[in-house]
Amino acid sequence: MRDLSSSAGDGSPGLNPGALLLVVALAGGATMVVELGAVRLLAPWFGASSSVWTNVIGVVLAALALGYTLGARLASGPVPLARLSGVLLLGSVLAAILPGLTPVVAGAFMPDGVALSGASRLLVWGSLAAALVLFLPIAACLGCACPLAVESLQRQRGDAAGHAGGHVLAASTLGSLAGTFGTTHLFVPILGTTWTFLGAGLVLFACGLVVRLASRGSTGAPGAGVLMALVLGFGASAVSSALSGAGRSQGSPGEVTLARAESAYQSLRVTESGEGEARLRKLQVNESLDSFQSVWAPELGLLPGGFYYNHFALPYGWAAREQGAPPPDWSVFIVGLGGGSAVRVLEGVVSADTSLAVTGVELDPMVVEMAVEHFELDTESPGRTVVGGLDGRVALALESSSFDQVIVDAYANNMEVPPHLASIEAFELVHGRLREGGWLTVNVGGFGGEDPVVRGIAGAITEAFGTPVSIFRVPFSRNLTLHARRGGEVPTPGTRAFGSLGAPLIGGLGALLPPLQLPGASFVVAPGEEASDLRDQRSNLEFLQARSIAAAEDRLGALNARGGRPTRLTVPEASAEDAERITASSALAVRGDLLGASEAAAAVADPVSAAYLCAYLAWAGGDPQGALEAAEVAMDQHGADVTLLGLVVDLALVVGAERLAGARLRDLRAATEVAGMAPIGEGVLERLAAGVEDAETRGAIASAALRRAKLTAGAAAALLGLALLGVWRFVRSDPSGGTEGSLLPRSKVAV
């Protein structure tokens, strides 16, 4: 067996240079396993958005800088190889415990009790704090390895420091390269996240053991106590990691997990809730909280309210109305197929006289596999083409056919639209693949028709198509759908082509129209109205996404701030005419004529009753935040009664304005004690009080987690500041005899 040990130039124990460079390469590979696998570990709590990636990469780079500084100090010892073995052995244990430690740490910064509406700031601060706690120690530890290896190699061979440093950096970079490709394409898909980290720990442990043996001489033995502690610690961490898994195993109450998988791109989970015909399956991709990517119901056709996939079928209904009969053929190209929710909706809506052809493209091939198994995705029938493992824009560019409709439902990490799929050039490509009169439908996450992301993408579409873009709010969701036509305009509320109660659309699509007829539910962006900077070579989409979240937080903060304002209580004086109008408005709402109900409500003379009806109808149309804002404004102007206050508390709870809900609940309790005001229904006050208590608890949990995250980030900043101070002191020490602060050494030659 070849002896890997050798003696350094000063007679101290050494390691064969080739073996030492191999150790460095393996350490570099482990560093990339940590960096790339880190986001996969955090994804079940924070997702895998660009913010999370930025935080993880930033933490790893900062930790490496800290490690390089510490390694430089450790390298001045008598046997740097011994210290190299120590950091490798410590790194092995840290790598092994990460999967088991992640649920504890991530759960501290994104607790289970946090509501979706209050989690946006935690996604940034919480992921940063979790990354600091989890990954800064191991990345700093691995960063120490390079300076120690350079010092060991330089002493071993007596070469110049630059010669040794260049070879060490080359070996480390090559190892990092192998770790980059291996983690993404082999280790995580085959082994899973947990065993990938355990494998990295085992490799580091083996490297540390070899270096430890060499540092004590070829016949020496490592310290028994050190090895025993490391072996026991590594074994315990491995068991805990394997038992805990790398993510959340539980879903929402009443939800059953049917399947879990790790693909080359993301973590996947299929869940099911409900019973019988009310069952729903959801595909969650790197999701935390209550988000999901695809939905399945037992029956084909429209899904329950609140799912944006239903809007994908509207162009078919409008085309059938325009032609006076169902189109004989309807061909659809879907960018972002996911579990095939859009396909199942279309299959249940199109007429038996229509031949439906679908081409679906999904970037992650494992999503397609899970969709076939759990979502009944049909990939074999004539007219069905499903492509997995290909980018949607690339597939569209390679496609030579033309289509009646192109659907773009592609998200990175379920919350960010990939810039290359939302650029002017991308929509020009879509325009070229549509038949004359063909339809484009885009799903966009946003907080209303004036959302920066929604307006920016709408502007890009108008520039590419040269026709108006219609924006429709999806009821009870934070999604909007954008529609445009090649060479035509999309029907809008109030036009005959849009449809009405008297002339419903085909396939039950008329049920989607009433909520879209309410004020604020639809918008039209004309060409030239919205300037767009969304181009392939210069896209500000991520900036728009940050503005969107900030605007939503400001809007919610403004609602909560209203909770400090006193509310004037009034007793409604409903006349006989008002009572008749209220009855008529309610009857129209029951029939689904929300527009007619709104007009009847506007005719109610008593302002408080009118405000209640208008807010209620906005809620029925799927806009709880708009309803809440309208009710609050009306209350400022005209006062409130118990009925309106009860509705406001309900609405505030839905949108996550817990402080406003608590304030209005106190108003409601006071109103029920005022003489002449009718008491609220039995049990309603108790239900609202329980809801407010739960919302306030969730808000307190989120605030505490945010404080913990900021304190952790502050402590880490102080630690990194010490590292920077160490570098500065090294620069100022000037051991070469140069002038302090000068870039040039002091010259001893007279000029």
C-alpha distance (Angstrom), angle and dihedral (degrees) to the residues before:
residue distance angle dihedral
M1 . . .
R2 3.75 . .
D3 3.81 115.4 .
L4 3.78 110.2 -124.2
S5 3.79 94.9 -169.2
S6 3.78 127.2 86.5
S7 3.78 138.5 161.3
A8 3.77 125.7 -92.5
G9 3.76 121.7 -127.1
D10 3.80 90.7 -98.3
G11 3.80 92.4 51.8
S12 3.80 95.8 -103.2
P13 3.84 119.9 131.6
G14 3.79 115.1 -81.5
L15 3.79 143.7 178.9
N16 3.78 128.0 -119.9
P17 3.85 105.2 -91.3
G18 3.79 92.7 -127.1
A19 3.81 91.4 51.0
L20 3.79 90.9 46.8
L21 3.81 91.7 52.9
L22 3.81 89.6 48.3
V23 3.81 89.2 53.7
V24 3.80 89.4 50.5
A25 3.81 91.0 49.7
L26 3.81 91.7 50.9
A27 3.80 90.3 48.9
G28 3.81 89.4 51.5
G29 3.80 89.9 51.0
A30 3.80 90.6 50.2
T31 3.80 89.3 52.2
M32 3.80 90.7 58.1
V33 3.81 91.0 45.8
V34 3.80 87.3 57.0
E35 3.82 93.8 45.6
L36 3.82 97.1 46.1
G37 3.78 96.0 35.2
A38 3.80 92.5 47.5
V39 3.80 93.8 76.1
R40 3.80 90.4 48.2
L41 3.79 89.5 55.0
L42 3.81 92.9 48.7
A43 3.81 96.8 41.1
P44 3.84 97.7 88.7
W45 3.81 88.5 60.7
F46 3.80 105.2 29.5
G47 3.80 106.0 15.8
A48 3.79 121.0 -128.4
S49 3.78 102.6 -86.3
S50 3.79 124.0 148.4
S51 3.83 88.4 -96.4
V52 3.80 91.1 59.2
W53 3.81 92.0 45.2
T54 3.80 90.4 49.1
N55 3.80 91.7 50.6
V56 3.79 93.5 48.5
I57 3.81 95.0 45.8
G58 3.80 91.0 45.6
V59 3.81 92.2 50.1
V60 3.80 92.5 48.3
L61 3.81 92.6 48.9
A62 3.80 91.8 47.3
A63 3.80 90.5 47.3
L64 3.79 91.4 50.3
A65 3.81 89.8 52.2
L66 3.80 88.6 51.0
G67 3.80 90.2 47.3
Y68 3.79 93.2 49.9
T69 3.81 89.5 52.5
L70 3.80 93.5 48.3
G71 3.80 90.8 44.2
A72 3.80 90.1 54.0
R73 3.81 89.7 56.9
L74 3.80 93.7 44.3
A75 3.81 91.0 49.7
S76 3.82 91.5 68.6
G77 3.82 91.8 71.4
P78 3.80 124.9 104.8
V79 3.83 95.6 -104.4
P80 3.84 110.5 27.6
L81 3.79 89.6 173.9
A82 3.81 90.1 66.1
R83 3.77 90.7 53.2
L84 3.80 90.1 47.1
S85 3.81 88.9 56.8
G86 3.79 89.5 50.4
V87 3.82 95.1 54.4
L88 3.81 91.7 45.2
L89 3.81 92.7 50.9
L90 3.78 91.0 46.3
G91 3.81 89.7 47.7
S92 3.79 90.3 52.7
V93 3.79 92.2 57.2
L94 3.82 92.5 44.5
A95 3.82 90.7 51.7
A96 3.79 92.2 49.2
I97 3.81 95.9 50.2
L98 3.81 95.7 47.4
P99 3.85 97.6 88.2
G100 3.79 91.4 48.0
L101 3.80 93.6 43.4
T102 3.80 96.9 46.4
P103 3.84 97.4 76.7
V104 3.80 90.3 53.8
V105 3.80 96.7 46.2
A106 3.81 98.0 37.9
G107 3.80 90.2 45.1
A108 3.80 89.5 56.1
F109 3.79 91.6 57.4
M110 3.83 97.0 36.2
P111 3.83 105.2 30.3
D112 3.78 120.9 -165.7
G113 3.80 91.7 -115.0
V114 3.81 94.9 63.0
A115 3.81 113.5 113.8
L116 3.79 120.0 -131.4
S117 3.81 91.3 -118.4
G118 3.80 92.3 57.4
A119 3.78 100.0 42.4
S120 3.81 103.4 79.7
R121 3.81 95.7 94.3
L122 3.79 91.5 43.3
L123 3.79 90.0 57.3
V124 3.81 88.0 66.8
W125 3.81 104.4 30.1
G126 3.79 95.1 33.7
S127 3.79 94.6 50.4
L128 3.81 90.1 47.3
A129 3.80 92.7 51.2
A130 3.81 93.1 44.6
A131 3.81 90.8 49.1
L132 3.80 90.6 50.6
V133 3.79 94.1 51.0
L134 3.79 95.9 41.6
F135 3.78 106.4 34.7
L136 3.80 108.2 23.0
P137 3.86 94.0 74.7
I138 3.80 96.4 49.7
A139 3.81 95.1 40.8
A140 3.81 90.3 49.2
C141 3.79 89.4 48.0
L142 3.80 92.0 51.7
G143 3.80 89.9 44.9
C144 3.82 88.9 61.3
A145 3.79 89.7 62.1
C146 3.82 98.2 73.5
P147 3.84 98.7 55.5
L148 3.80 90.5 44.3
A149 3.80 91.4 49.1
V150 3.81 91.9 48.0
E151 3.80 91.2 51.4
S152 3.81 92.2 46.4
L153 3.81 93.1 48.6
Q154 3.80 92.8 45.1
R155 3.81 92.0 52.0
Q156 3.80 91.0 43.0
R157 3.78 96.6 55.2
G158 3.78 102.2 21.1
D159 3.83 90.2 -129.7
A160 3.77 126.5 145.9
A161 3.78 114.5 -77.8
G162 3.79 90.6 -117.2
H163 3.80 91.1 55.2
A164 3.80 92.8 51.5
G165 3.80 92.7 41.3
G166 3.79 93.2 51.6
H167 3.78 93.2 53.0
V168 3.80 92.9 46.2
L169 3.82 92.0 49.5
A170 3.80 91.1 47.6
A171 3.82 91.9 51.1
S172 3.80 91.9 45.9
T173 3.80 92.2 49.3
L174 3.81 92.9 48.1
G175 3.79 89.3 50.5
S176 3.79 90.2 48.7
L177 3.79 89.4 51.1
A178 3.80 91.3 53.3
G179 3.79 90.4 45.5
T180 3.80 91.5 51.4
F181 3.79 95.6 54.6
G182 3.78 94.4 35.1
T183 3.80 95.5 52.0
T184 3.79 94.9 49.9
H185 3.80 101.5 37.0
L186 3.81 104.5 28.4
F187 3.77 120.5 10.6
V188 3.82 102.8 45.8
P189 3.84 97.0 39.0
I190 3.83 92.9 45.5
L191 3.81 104.0 31.6
G192 3.79 102.0 23.1
T193 3.79 126.0 -128.1
T194 3.80 97.1 -73.1
W195 3.79 96.7 52.2
T196 3.80 91.4 41.2
F197 3.80 89.3 62.1
L198 3.80 91.5 42.5
G199 3.80 89.3 51.5
A200 3.80 90.9 50.6
G201 3.78 88.6 50.6
L202 3.79 91.6 51.7
V203 3.81 91.8 50.4
L204 3.81 91.7 49.8
F205 3.79 90.2 46.6
A206 3.81 91.4 53.3
C207 3.82 91.0 47.6
G208 3.78 92.0 48.5
L209 3.79 91.4 48.9
V210 3.81 92.5 51.3
V211 3.80 91.7 48.3
R212 3.79 90.3 46.2
L213 3.80 91.3 54.5
A214 3.81 92.2 47.2
S215 3.81 92.6 48.0
R216 3.82 90.1 57.5
G217 3.79 93.9 45.6
S218 3.77 129.4 -93.1
T219 3.83 93.6 -77.6
G220 3.79 97.6 39.8
A221 3.78 125.9 98.5
P222 3.77 127.7 -135.5
G223 3.76 118.4 -106.6
A224 3.80 106.4 -76.8
G225 3.79 93.5 -145.8
V226 3.81 92.8 51.4
L227 3.78 93.4 48.2
M228 3.79 93.5 45.0
A229 3.81 91.2 52.2
L230 3.79 91.8 47.3
V231 3.79 94.1 47.5
L232 3.80 93.1 48.2
G233 3.79 92.1 44.9
F234 3.78 92.6 47.3
G235 3.81 92.4 47.4
A236 3.78 93.3 49.2
S237 3.79 92.4 47.6
A238 3.80 91.6 47.4
V239 3.78 92.0 52.8
S240 3.80 93.0 46.9
S241 3.80 91.3 47.2
A242 3.78 93.1 49.9
L243 3.79 92.8 47.7
S244 3.80 96.2 44.9
G245 3.81 98.4 45.7
A246 3.78 123.1 -151.3
G247 3.77 100.7 -80.1
R248 3.75 148.7 15.3
S249 3.76 111.0 -49.5
Q250 3.77 96.0 -171.6
G251 3.77 127.8 71.6
S252 3.78 131.5 -165.1
P253 3.82 119.3 -46.1
G254 3.80 110.4 -72.0
E255 3.80 91.6 17.7
V256 3.80 122.3 124.8
T257 3.80 123.3 -157.8
L258 3.81 109.7 -132.5
A259 3.79 99.6 177.9
R260 3.79 142.5 0.1
A261 3.79 129.2 -167.2
E262 3.80 142.9 165.6
S263 3.79 114.1 -136.7
A264 3.78 128.5 -175.4
Y265 3.82 87.9 -96.2
Q266 3.79 109.1 35.0
S267 3.79 152.0 -19.0
L268 3.81 113.5 -81.1
R269 3.78 132.1 -159.9
V270 3.81 133.4 174.7
T271 3.80 116.6 -156.3
E272 3.80 133.8 -179.2
S273 3.79 131.1 -156.7
G274 3.79 135.2 174.0
E275 3.78 130.1 31.9
G276 3.80 137.2 -94.9
E277 3.79 115.3 -17.9
A278 3.80 89.8 -7.8
R279 3.80 92.3 64.8
L280 3.79 118.1 124.7
R281 3.78 128.1 -170.3
K282 3.77 121.1 -160.2
L283 3.77 132.1 -164.8
Q284 3.79 110.9 -143.9
V285 3.79 118.9 -164.7
N286 3.83 116.3 -168.6
E287 3.76 86.2 -32.2
S288 3.73 130.1 161.3
L289 3.80 125.7 -178.3
D290 3.82 115.2 10.0
S291 3.79 103.6 -33.3
F292 3.80 128.0 120.3
Q293 3.78 140.8 172.4
S294 3.81 108.4 -144.0
V295 3.80 135.9 19.6
W296 3.80 132.4 -155.4
A297 3.81 128.4 -165.3
P298 3.84 125.6 -175.3
E299 3.82 92.9 -115.4
L300 3.78 126.5 59.4
G301 3.79 117.4 -119.9
L302 3.77 135.4 44.3
L303 3.78 117.9 10.1
P304 3.82 122.8 -139.0
G305 3.79 117.6 -74.8
G306 3.79 118.7 -70.6
F307 3.82 97.5 44.1
Y308 3.80 114.6 113.7
Y309 3.82 93.2 -153.8
N310 3.83 88.6 82.3
H311 3.81 90.4 67.3
F312 3.80 89.9 61.4
A313 3.81 88.7 73.3
L314 3.82 96.0 52.9
P315 3.85 94.9 88.5
Y316 3.81 89.9 57.6
G317 3.81 90.1 52.9
W318 3.78 92.5 47.8
A319 3.81 91.4 47.7
A320 3.82 90.7 51.6
R321 3.80 90.7 50.0
E322 3.81 91.6 47.1
Q323 3.82 92.6 51.5
G324 3.79 94.9 39.7
A325 3.81 91.2 -125.2
P326 3.81 138.5 48.7
P327 3.81 111.2 -76.0
P328 3.82 111.3 -105.4
D329 3.82 89.8 -133.2
W330 3.80 132.6 24.7
S331 3.80 118.2 -176.0
V332 3.80 120.3 -171.0
F333 3.79 132.3 -172.1
I334 3.83 114.0 -160.3
V335 3.79 121.8 -160.7
G336 3.80 105.5 -162.3
L337 3.80 101.8 23.0
G338 3.81 95.5 178.9
G339 3.79 110.5 166.9
G340 3.79 92.5 -15.8
S341 3.83 98.2 -103.3
A342 3.80 91.8 147.6
V343 3.81 91.0 52.0
R344 3.82 93.6 53.6
V345 3.80 91.4 48.2
L346 3.81 91.6 51.4
E347 3.81 93.0 44.8
G348 3.79 90.3 57.2
V349 3.81 95.3 44.6
V350 3.81 105.3 44.5
S351 3.78 117.9 90.9
A352 3.79 122.8 -108.4
D353 3.82 85.5 -115.0
T354 3.82 91.2 62.5
S355 3.78 124.0 83.6
L356 3.82 106.4 -143.7
A357 3.83 117.7 -152.7
V358 3.81 118.4 -174.6
T359 3.79 130.4 -172.1
G360 3.80 110.8 -173.1
V361 3.80 126.6 -173.8
E362 3.82 123.5 -164.8
L363 3.79 123.6 179.1
D364 3.81 94.9 -148.2
P365 3.84 112.4 60.7
M366 3.82 91.3 -162.5
V367 3.82 89.1 62.3
V368 3.81 88.0 58.7
E369 3.80 90.7 50.3
M370 3.80 92.0 51.6
A371 3.81 91.1 45.0
V372 3.80 91.1 55.1
E373 3.80 91.7 48.9
H374 3.80 101.2 40.6
F375 3.83 107.8 16.4
E376 3.81 100.7 43.9
L377 3.79 92.1 -120.0
D378 3.81 108.4 -179.8
T379 3.80 111.6 -138.8
E380 3.81 99.8 156.7
S381 3.83 107.8 55.1
P382 3.81 121.5 98.5
G383 3.78 111.4 -87.2
R384 3.83 92.9 28.9
T385 3.79 119.5 112.3
V386 3.79 117.7 171.2
V387 3.79 120.0 -178.7
G388 3.80 120.4 -169.8
G389 3.78 125.5 -171.6
L390 3.81 97.7 30.1
D391 3.79 130.7 106.2
G392 3.80 112.1 -112.8
R393 3.79 96.0 -128.6
V394 3.79 92.2 48.9
A395 3.81 90.0 49.8
L396 3.80 91.5 49.4
A397 3.80 90.9 50.1
L398 3.81 90.5 51.6
E399 3.81 92.8 47.5
S400 3.79 115.4 99.6
S401 3.82 98.6 -174.5
S402 3.78 127.0 89.0
F403 3.80 124.7 -128.4
D404 3.78 141.6 -152.0
Q405 3.80 91.5 -136.4
V406 3.80 138.0 14.9
I407 3.80 117.1 -161.5
V408 3.81 119.3 -162.0
D409 3.79 111.2 -163.9
A410 3.79 101.1 148.2
Y411 3.75 122.4 138.2
A412 3.77 133.4 173.2
N413 3.80 106.3 -134.7
N414 3.80 92.5 -10.8
M415 3.78 95.0 -78.9
E416 3.79 109.3 55.9
V417 3.78 126.5 65.8
P418 3.83 108.8 -137.0
P419 3.83 106.4 -112.8
H420 3.81 93.9 -133.0
L421 3.83 89.6 59.0
A422 3.80 94.3 49.9
S423 3.80 102.1 45.9
I424 3.78 127.6 112.7
E425 3.80 89.0 -112.1
A426 3.82 91.2 53.1
F427 3.80 91.8 52.9
E428 3.80 90.5 46.1
L429 3.80 86.2 57.2
V430 3.81 90.0 50.6
H431 3.81 90.1 48.9
G432 3.80 89.5 55.3
R433 3.81 92.0 52.5
L434 3.80 95.3 51.7
R435 3.77 124.7 90.4
E436 3.79 117.0 -123.7
G437 3.78 105.4 -72.9
G438 3.82 90.8 17.1
W439 3.79 121.9 148.7
L440 3.78 134.8 -121.2
T441 3.82 118.0 -159.2
V442 3.81 121.2 -174.9
N443 3.79 128.3 -175.9
V444 3.81 113.0 -145.3
G445 3.79 129.3 178.3
G446 3.78 111.9 -133.1
F447 3.78 147.2 130.5
G448 3.80 101.5 -108.1
G449 3.76 140.8 -39.4
E450 3.80 92.6 -63.3
D451 3.80 93.9 52.8
P452 3.85 110.3 133.0
V453 3.81 93.4 -127.8
V454 3.81 93.0 48.0
R455 3.79 93.5 47.7
G456 3.81 92.9 44.6
I457 3.81 93.9 52.8
A458 3.80 91.1 43.3
G459 3.80 88.9 53.5
A460 3.80 91.1 51.3
I461 3.81 90.7 51.5
T462 3.80 93.9 49.5
E463 3.80 90.5 50.7
A464 3.81 91.7 50.0
F465 3.82 97.0 42.1
G466 3.80 101.8 31.4
T467 3.83 88.9 -140.9
P468 3.82 132.7 97.6
V469 3.79 122.0 -84.1
S470 3.80 120.6 -138.2
I471 3.81 117.6 -148.5
F472 3.80 120.0 -158.3
R473 3.77 124.7 -171.6
V474 3.81 113.9 -132.6
P475 3.82 107.5 -132.5
F476 3.79 117.3 -110.6
S477 3.79 95.2 3.5
R478 3.79 140.8 84.8
N479 3.79 91.0 -117.9
L480 3.77 130.5 105.2
T481 3.78 127.6 -172.4
L482 3.80 121.9 -139.8
H483 3.81 119.2 -153.2
A484 3.80 130.3 -169.3
R485 3.81 136.5 162.0
R486 3.73 134.4 -144.6
G487 3.79 105.1 -117.1
G488 3.79 95.9 -7.7
E489 3.77 147.6 61.2
V490 3.79 129.7 -102.3
P491 3.83 115.7 -117.2
T492 3.80 112.5 -104.3
P493 3.83 132.5 -161.1
G494 3.76 112.0 -74.0
T495 3.81 94.8 32.2
R496 3.80 121.8 105.9
A497 3.80 92.2 -126.1
F498 3.80 90.4 58.3
G499 3.80 91.8 65.5
S500 3.78 133.2 -128.7
L501 3.76 142.1 -154.7
G502 3.77 89.9 -80.6
A503 3.80 94.3 52.1
P504 3.81 109.2 30.3
L505 3.78 122.8 -165.9
I506 3.79 123.6 -110.4
G507 3.79 121.9 -84.8
G508 3.79 96.6 22.7
L509 3.80 91.3 -65.6
G510 3.80 90.0 133.0
A511 3.81 87.7 78.3
L512 3.82 88.6 70.1
L513 3.81 94.4 57.1
P514 3.84 107.3 69.6
P515 3.83 95.8 67.0
L516 3.81 89.4 48.9
Q517 3.80 91.6 57.0
L518 3.80 94.4 63.7
P519 3.81 119.8 99.3
G520 3.79 111.7 -87.3
A521 3.80 94.1 19.2
S522 3.80 97.0 99.5
F523 3.79 137.3 30.7
V524 3.79 137.0 -176.2
V525 3.81 123.6 -145.4
A526 3.78 112.7 -161.8
P527 3.83 123.6 -152.4
G528 3.78 109.8 -82.0
E529 3.80 93.0 15.2
E530 3.82 95.5 100.8
A531 3.80 118.3 38.2
S532 3.79 112.6 -145.1
D533 3.80 131.1 -154.5
L534 3.78 93.0 -175.0
R535 3.80 102.8 123.0
D536 3.78 131.1 141.5
Q537 3.78 93.5 -111.6
R538 3.79 96.8 39.1
S539 3.78 120.3 24.7
N540 3.78 125.1 165.5
L541 3.81 93.2 -172.3
E542 3.80 95.1 119.8
F543 3.81 89.3 51.5
L544 3.80 89.3 51.6
Q545 3.81 90.3 50.2
A546 3.80 90.7 53.2
R547 3.82 89.9 49.3
S548 3.79 90.0 49.3
I549 3.80 93.3 55.8
A550 3.82 92.3 43.3
A551 3.82 91.3 50.7
A552 3.81 91.1 49.8
E553 3.81 90.8 50.7
D554 3.81 90.8 48.8
R555 3.79 90.5 50.0
L556 3.79 92.3 50.3
G557 3.80 90.6 44.8
A558 3.80 90.5 53.0
L559 3.80 90.2 52.6
N560 3.79 91.8 49.9
A561 3.80 90.3 48.3
R562 3.80 89.0 59.2
G563 3.79 87.6 66.4
G564 3.79 89.0 79.7
R565 3.79 93.6 60.3
P566 3.80 119.2 94.7
T567 3.77 116.6 -115.7
R568 3.77 121.7 -137.8
L569 3.80 112.2 -135.0
T570 3.79 120.6 -143.6
V571 3.77 137.5 177.9
P572 3.83 111.3 -127.2
E573 3.78 115.9 -124.1
A574 3.75 102.1 -155.1
S575 3.78 113.4 -170.5
A576 3.78 123.2 -151.8
E577 3.79 88.9 -101.1
D578 3.80 91.3 52.1
A579 3.78 91.6 48.5
E580 3.80 88.9 53.3
R581 3.81 92.2 48.9
I582 3.81 91.6 47.9
T583 3.80 90.4 51.5
A584 3.79 91.0 48.3
S585 3.80 92.3 48.7
S586 3.79 91.7 50.3
A587 3.80 91.7 48.9
L588 3.80 92.0 51.4
A589 3.81 90.5 48.8
V590 3.81 90.9 52.6
R591 3.83 89.3 52.2
G592 3.80 89.6 52.4
D593 3.80 96.0 -109.6
L594 3.79 96.2 130.0
L595 3.79 92.8 162.1
G596 3.80 92.2 54.9
A597 3.79 90.0 44.2
S598 3.81 90.1 53.3
E599 3.79 91.5 51.3
A600 3.80 90.6 50.4
A601 3.81 91.0 47.7
A602 3.80 91.3 51.6
A603 3.82 89.1 58.4
V604 3.83 93.0 59.0
A605 3.81 107.0 112.7
D606 3.81 98.6 -153.1
P607 3.83 103.6 83.0
V608 3.81 96.1 -150.5
S609 3.80 93.5 51.5
A610 3.80 90.5 44.9
A611 3.80 90.7 50.2
Y612 3.80 91.1 51.0
L613 3.80 92.3 50.7
C614 3.81 94.2 46.9
A615 3.81 92.1 48.2
Y616 3.78 91.3 46.8
L617 3.80 92.4 50.6
A618 3.80 91.9 48.7
W619 3.79 87.3 52.8
A620 3.80 90.6 49.1
G621 3.80 87.8 52.2
G622 3.78 90.8 56.9
D623 3.82 101.5 -102.4
P624 3.82 106.3 113.3
Q625 3.80 94.7 161.3
G626 3.80 92.7 50.4
A627 3.80 89.1 47.5
L628 3.79 91.3 50.7
E629 3.79 93.7 49.3
A630 3.81 91.6 48.4
A631 3.81 91.6 49.0
E632 3.81 92.4 48.9
V633 3.80 92.1 51.0
A634 3.80 91.1 48.4
M635 3.80 90.9 49.2
D636 3.81 90.8 52.8
Q637 3.78 89.5 53.6
H638 3.79 103.3 37.7
G639 3.81 109.7 12.4
A640 3.79 127.9 -119.1
D641 3.80 142.5 -97.1
V642 3.79 129.5 -152.7
T643 3.81 93.5 -89.3
L644 3.79 94.5 54.5
L645 3.80 92.3 42.6
G646 3.80 90.8 52.8
L647 3.79 90.6 51.5
V648 3.81 91.7 48.5
V649 3.81 91.8 52.0
D650 3.80 89.8 51.1
L651 3.80 92.5 48.3
A652 3.80 93.2 46.3
L653 3.79 90.2 53.2
V654 3.82 91.6 50.9
V655 3.81 94.8 52.5
G656 3.81 94.6 41.8
A657 3.82 99.3 -110.0
E658 3.79 94.3 140.7
R659 3.81 96.8 165.1
L660 3.78 91.8 52.4
A661 3.82 90.1 47.0
G662 3.80 90.8 52.6
A663 3.80 93.0 49.1
R664 3.80 93.8 48.5
L665 3.81 90.4 46.5
R666 3.80 88.3 58.2
D667 3.82 88.6 49.3
L668 3.79 89.2 49.9
R669 3.79 92.8 52.4
A670 3.79 89.7 49.6
A671 3.81 91.1 48.1
T672 3.81 92.7 54.5
E673 3.80 88.5 57.5
V674 3.81 95.0 51.1
A675 3.78 112.8 104.1
G676 3.76 112.9 -112.4
M677 3.82 96.1 23.4
A678 3.79 116.2 112.3
P679 3.82 113.8 -117.5
I680 3.77 117.0 -114.2
G681 3.82 118.2 -104.1
E682 3.77 120.6 -73.5
G683 3.79 112.3 -83.7
V684 3.82 94.0 5.7
L685 3.79 94.3 101.3
E686 3.81 91.2 49.9
R687 3.81 91.2 49.4
L688 3.79 92.6 49.8
A689 3.81 91.6 46.2
A690 3.81 90.6 52.6
G691 3.80 90.3 49.1
V692 3.80 92.5 50.1
E693 3.80 91.6 48.3
D694 3.80 90.6 51.4
A695 3.82 92.3 46.9
E696 3.80 92.3 49.0
T697 3.81 89.9 49.1
R698 3.80 90.5 51.3
G699 3.79 90.5 47.9
A700 3.80 91.4 50.5
I701 3.81 90.4 49.6
A702 3.80 91.1 51.7
S703 3.82 92.4 47.3
A704 3.79 92.1 49.9
A705 3.81 91.6 48.8
L706 3.80 90.3 49.3
R707 3.81 91.1 51.6
R708 3.80 90.7 49.9
A709 3.79 90.6 49.9
K710 3.80 94.0 50.7
L711 3.81 92.9 46.7
T712 3.81 90.1 50.3
A713 3.79 91.4 49.6
G714 3.80 90.0 49.3
A715 3.79 92.7 51.3
A716 3.80 90.9 49.0
A717 3.81 90.6 49.6
A718 3.81 89.2 54.4
L719 3.81 90.7 50.4
L720 3.78 91.9 50.5
G721 3.78 88.9 47.5
L722 3.79 88.4 59.5
A723 3.80 89.0 53.3
L724 3.79 90.4 51.4
L725 3.80 89.0 49.1
G726 3.80 88.8 53.5
V727 3.80 91.1 54.0
W728 3.80 90.9 47.1
R729 3.80 92.3 50.5
F730 3.80 89.2 50.7
V731 3.81 90.4 53.4
R732 3.80 92.2 46.8
S733 3.81 95.4 46.1
D734 3.85 91.0 73.0
P735 3.83 99.1 -170.2
S736 3.84 91.8 177.8
G737 3.79 94.2 72.4
G738 3.79 96.5 -107.0
T739 3.77 122.7 142.7
E740 3.81 111.1 -84.9
G741 3.77 109.5 -103.4
S742 3.82 93.3 13.0
L743 3.79 123.8 121.0
L744 3.82 91.4 -147.0
P745 3.84 129.6 60.7
R746 3.81 117.9 -110.7
S747 3.82 109.0 -91.1
K748 3.80 118.4 -133.6
V749 3.78 93.2 -169.1
A750 3.78 116.4 95.9
V751 3.74 114.6 -128.6
